[in-house]
Amino acid sequence: MKTDRIIAGTLVALCFASVITGFIFQKNSNPTNAKSNSFSWSDSSFGIKKADIAVIDISGPIMYSESNGFGSSGVNANDIIPMLEQIKKDKIKGIFLRINSPGGTASASQAIYEKIMFLKKNSNIKVVSFMEDIAASGAYYIASASDVIYANPSTLTGSIGVIMQIPNYTDLQNKIGYQTNTIKSGKFKDIGNSSRKMTDDERTLLQNLINDTYNEFAKAVSKGRKLSIEKVKQLGDGRIYTGNQANDNKLIDKLGSESDAINELARELKIDGEPKLKNYSKASWEKLFGGLSSKSVITGTVFDSPEFSASFNKIPLTLYK
């Protein structure tokens, strides 16, 4: 028990030191800017004065999951949507989305997209996105809500489509003599059962489900990018594009750097001098430690909590990926 307390105390001290060091580094750092030579970064965890531009990171798989700032990973719609609400309350008129994600669940991607579109319409907020290594499928869905999309020439994007994969273990089961007995209330209740072959009726039902979800995706891209549905569906057959190809097909607006994207947003907002940026994705003290009881810290069970691995145990049915 004493050893556990020492280890836990050391971990907490390291966390505090890491956050403080990061704050000091960011406050003193000056990333290169093509126009005004520099722009400043603010840390939302320390109550810095009002920023000009809010930054949100869309990094990793997109889904709904339990909110857990201590060691959480991926993009949690349950976190992103409140961030957008807070930006509205803070009366910040510019949002910079920094995207590096292969996509995620259909519903979570759609919810974030719809929230951004709502803020643009009702709060006169400008949104600019910058794609890093990858911004595919559900991540592209979210990016398409932006007023302007930037990417690197080698960024991978697109992958407009919906996928569902259901394994079939019948041949393996026949080889080893394994059988499953299913009792159900209706013929579709065990749809997706891997212990038998899919029926034609089940395939039709699931294909209709995929088509409906895909149509929602296509309509969102059409609205966000101001492209016809026909053009979106022509481009949106699941293929991926480089930044160069996406630019040629009007899936993005411009090729450039992160600094270029921020400068454009600053110009749109008519900001004089260098814009002040505030990263709303950075975990606050409350988010980092609010969910941790004194007992969990003392016994060292922080990393064993069910929420810690929840995002890896959820298998979504329909994916934008």
matplotlib code that plots the C-alpha trace (Angstrom):
import matplotlib.pyplot as plt

x = [0.0, 2.8, 4.6, 1.3, 0.9, 4.4, 4.0, 0.6, 2.0, 4.9, 2.6, 0.4, 3.5, 4.7, 1.4, 1.4, 5.0, 4.2, 1.2, 3.1, 6.1, 3.9, 2.2, 5.5, 6.8, 3.7, 3.7, 7.2, 7.1, 6.6, 5.5, 6.4, 3.7, 3.9, 2.2, 2.8, 5.8, 4.2, 1.0, 0.4, -0.9, -3.0, -3.8, -7.5, -6.5, -5.1, -7.9, -6.0, -7.9, -10.3, -8.7, -9.4, -9.5, -10.6, -8.6, -10.1, -8.1, -9.9, -7.3, -7.8, -11.0, -14.3, -17.0, -19.2, -17.5, -17.2, -15.5, -12.2, -9.6, -6.9, -5.4, -8.3, -7.6, -9.5, -12.2, -15.2, -18.3, -19.4, -16.4, -16.3, -19.9, -19.6, -16.4, -18.3, -21.0, -18.3, -16.8, -20.2, -20.6, -17.1, -18.2, -15.2, -16.0, -13.4, -12.8, -9.7, -10.1, -6.8, -7.7, -5.7, -8.2, -9.1, -12.8, -15.1, -18.8, -21.5, -23.5, -20.6, -19.2, -22.7, -23.3, -20.1, -20.8, -24.3, -23.1, -20.6, -23.1, -25.6, -22.9, -22.1, -25.7, -26.8, -23.7, -21.9, -18.8, -16.1, -14.5, -11.3, -9.9, -6.3, -5.8, -2.5, -1.6, -5.1, -8.7, -10.7, -14.4, -15.9, -13.1, -13.8, -17.5, -16.6, -14.1, -16.8, -18.6, -15.8, -15.8, -12.3, -10.4, -6.6, -4.4, -0.9, -0.3, 0.3, -2.5, -4.8, -8.5, -11.8, -13.0, -16.6, -18.7, -20.0, -18.9, -20.2, -18.3, -19.8, -17.6, -18.9, -17.4, -19.6, -16.8, -14.6, -17.4, -18.2, -14.5, -14.4, -17.9, -19.2, -22.9, -25.0, -28.7, -30.5, -33.9, -35.3, -38.5, -38.4, -36.5, -34.2, -33.4, -30.0, -29.1, -25.3, -25.0, -21.6, -22.6, -24.7, -24.8, -26.6, -30.0, -31.0, -33.6, -31.0, -28.5, -31.2, -32.1, -28.5, -27.8, -30.7, -29.4, -25.9, -27.5, -29.5, -26.5, -24.4, -27.1, -26.8, -23.1, -23.4, -26.0, -23.8, -20.8, -23.0, -24.2, -20.9, -18.8, -21.5, -21.3, -24.1, -25.2, -24.4, -20.8, -20.4, -21.5, -19.3, -16.3, -17.6, -17.2, -15.0, -11.7, -9.1, -7.4, -4.1, -4.3, -3.4, -6.2, -8.7, -7.9, -8.3, -11.8, -12.8, -13.0, -10.7, -10.1, -6.4, -3.0, -0.9, 0.4, -1.2, 0.0, -1.6, -4.9, -4.7, -3.7, -6.7, -9.1, -7.5, -8.0, -11.7, -12.1, -10.3, -7.9, -5.2, -1.8, -1.2, -4.2, -4.4, -5.3, -6.9, -6.9, -10.2, -9.1, -6.5, -7.7, -8.5, -7.5, -11.1, -11.2, -7.9, -8.5, -12.2, -13.2, -10.5, -11.4, -8.8, -9.1, -8.3, -5.2, -3.9, -4.4, -3.0, -6.1, -6.5, -5.4, -7.6, -10.9, -13.5, -13.7, -10.1, -10.6, -14.2, -13.4, -11.5, -14.3, -17.0, -17.6, -19.8, -22.1, -21.8, -18.5, -17.2, -13.7]
y = [0.0, 2.4, 1.6, 2.2, 5.6, 6.6, 5.5, 7.3, 10.4, 10.4, 10.0, 12.9, 15.1, 14.2, 15.1, 18.6, 19.2, 18.1, 20.4, 23.4, 22.7, 22.5, 25.8, 27.6, 26.2, 27.2, 30.6, 31.3, 29.5, 31.4, 29.1, 30.5, 32.4, 33.2, 36.6, 38.2, 36.0, 34.7, 33.8, 33.2, 30.1, 30.3, 27.4, 27.0, 25.3, 28.5, 31.0, 33.1, 36.2, 36.0, 34.6, 35.6, 32.0, 28.8, 25.6, 22.2, 19.0, 16.3, 13.6, 9.8, 7.7, 9.6, 8.1, 8.6, 7.4, 8.1, 11.4, 10.7, 13.5, 11.5, 9.2, 9.4, 9.0, 9.6, 12.1, 11.9, 13.6, 14.0, 16.3, 18.1, 19.3, 20.9, 22.6, 24.1, 25.3, 26.9, 28.7, 30.2, 31.3, 32.8, 34.8, 33.7, 34.2, 32.0, 28.2, 26.4, 22.7, 20.8, 17.3, 14.1, 11.2, 8.2, 8.6, 6.9, 6.2, 7.6, 9.2, 10.9, 12.4, 13.6, 15.2, 17.2, 18.3, 19.4, 21.4, 23.3, 24.1, 25.3, 27.6, 29.0, 29.8, 31.1, 32.6, 34.0, 31.9, 31.4, 27.9, 26.9, 23.4, 22.2, 18.5, 16.9, 13.3, 12.1, 13.4, 10.6, 9.5, 10.8, 13.2, 14.6, 14.7, 17.1, 19.1, 19.7, 21.9, 24.4, 27.7, 26.9, 23.6, 23.5, 20.4, 19.4, 18.1, 14.6, 14.6, 11.6, 12.5, 11.7, 8.1, 9.3, 6.3, 3.9, 0.4, -2.5, -5.8, -9.0, -12.1, -15.5, -18.4, -21.2, -23.0, -22.9, -24.1, -27.0, -28.1, -28.2, -29.4, -26.2, -25.3, -22.4, -22.6, -19.3, -18.5, -15.1, -13.1, -12.1, -13.2, -10.2, -10.3, -12.1, -10.2, -10.3, -13.7, -15.0, -18.6, -18.8, -17.4, -14.1, -14.4, -12.4, -10.5, -9.6, -8.4, -6.2, -4.7, -3.9, -2.5, -0.2, 0.9, 1.6, 3.5, 5.7, 6.5, 7.2, 9.5, 11.6, 11.8, 12.9, 15.5, 16.9, 17.2, 18.7, 21.3, 22.1, 22.1, 23.6, 20.7, 18.9, 15.6, 14.0, 15.3, 14.2, 10.7, 10.6, 11.4, 9.6, 5.9, 5.2, 6.1, 8.2, 11.3, 13.1, 16.8, 17.6, 15.4, 16.7, 20.3, 19.4, 17.9, 20.8, 18.6, 21.1, 24.8, 25.4, 23.7, 25.2, 25.0, 25.3, 28.9, 29.7, 28.4, 30.4, 33.5, 33.2, 32.8, 35.9, 37.9, 36.8, 37.9, 41.2, 40.7, 43.4, 42.1, 38.5, 36.5, 34.9, 31.2, 29.2, 25.4, 24.1, 20.5, 20.8, 19.1, 21.5, 20.7, 19.7, 17.3, 15.8, 15.2, 15.8, 12.2, 10.7, 9.9, 10.1, 6.4, 5.6, 7.9, 6.3, 2.7, 3.3, 2.0, 5.0, 3.1, 0.1, 2.0, 0.7, 4.1, 4.0, 1.2, 1.8, 3.4, 0.3, -2.1, -0.5, -2.1, 0.3, -1.1, 1.6, 3.3, 6.2, 4.9]
z = [0.0, 0.9, -2.4, -4.3, -2.7, -3.6, -7.2, -7.5, -5.9, -8.3, -11.3, -10.2, -9.7, -13.1, -14.6, -13.0, -14.1, -17.7, -18.0, -16.5, -18.7, -21.8, -20.8, -20.4, -23.7, -25.6, -24.1, -25.1, -28.5, -31.7, -34.6, -38.1, -39.8, -43.5, -43.2, -39.8, -38.9, -35.7, -33.9, -30.2, -28.5, -25.4, -23.0, -22.1, -18.8, -17.3, -17.9, -20.4, -21.5, -24.4, -27.6, -31.2, -32.5, -30.9, -31.8, -31.8, -32.5, -34.4, -33.8, -33.9, -34.3, -34.0, -31.7, -28.8, -25.6, -21.9, -21.2, -19.6, -19.9, -18.0, -20.7, -23.2, -26.9, -30.1, -30.8, -28.4, -29.7, -26.1, -25.5, -28.9, -28.8, -25.4, -26.6, -29.5, -27.1, -24.9, -27.8, -28.6, -24.9, -25.0, -28.1, -30.1, -33.8, -35.4, -35.1, -36.4, -36.8, -36.9, -38.3, -38.3, -38.3, -40.4, -39.5, -37.1, -36.4, -38.5, -35.7, -33.9, -37.1, -38.1, -34.7, -34.8, -38.4, -37.5, -34.5, -36.5, -39.2, -36.5, -35.0, -38.4, -39.2, -35.8, -34.3, -37.4, -36.6, -39.3, -39.5, -41.2, -41.3, -41.8, -42.7, -41.4, -42.4, -42.9, -42.9, -44.3, -44.2, -41.0, -40.6, -44.0, -43.1, -40.3, -42.4, -45.0, -42.6, -42.8, -44.7, -46.0, -46.0, -46.3, -46.8, -47.6, -51.1, -49.6, -47.1, -47.6, -47.6, -49.2, -48.5, -48.7, -47.9, -45.3, -44.5, -42.4, -42.1, -40.7, -40.4, -41.4, -39.4, -40.8, -42.7, -39.6, -37.4, -39.7, -39.6, -35.8, -35.2, -33.4, -33.6, -32.3, -31.3, -31.7, -30.2, -31.4, -31.5, -35.1, -38.3, -38.2, -34.5, -35.0, -38.1, -38.5, -36.8, -37.7, -37.1, -40.2, -43.8, -44.3, -46.0, -49.1, -47.0, -44.4, -47.1, -48.6, -45.2, -44.4, -47.8, -47.5, -44.1, -45.6, -48.5, -46.2, -44.1, -47.2, -48.6, -45.3, -45.8, -49.5, -48.6, -45.9, -48.2, -50.9, -48.5, -46.9, -50.1, -52.3, -54.8, -56.5, -55.0, -58.3, -58.2, -54.6, -55.4, -58.4, -56.2, -53.2, -54.2, -51.2, -52.9, -51.1, -52.6, -52.0, -51.1, -54.7, -56.1, -53.6, -54.6, -58.3, -57.5, -55.2, -52.1, -50.5, -51.1, -50.9, -50.5, -47.8, -44.2, -40.9, -40.7, -44.0, -42.8, -39.5, -41.4, -43.7, -40.8, -39.1, -42.3, -42.5, -38.9, -39.7, -36.8, -36.5, -35.5, -34.5, -33.5, -30.1, -30.2, -27.5, -27.7, -26.4, -26.8, -24.1, -20.9, -18.1, -14.5, -13.8, -16.7, -15.8, -12.2, -11.6, -12.2, -10.0, -6.4, -3.7, -3.3, -7.0, -6.9, -3.6, -4.7, -8.2, -10.0, -12.3, -15.3, -14.5, -14.7, -17.2, -18.9, -19.8, -22.3, -23.2, -26.6, -27.6, -26.7, -28.7, -32.1, -34.2, -36.8, -39.4, -39.9, -41.9, -42.5]

ax = plt.figure().add_subplot(projection="3d")
ax.plot(x, y, z, "-o")
ax.set_aspect("equal")
plt.show()
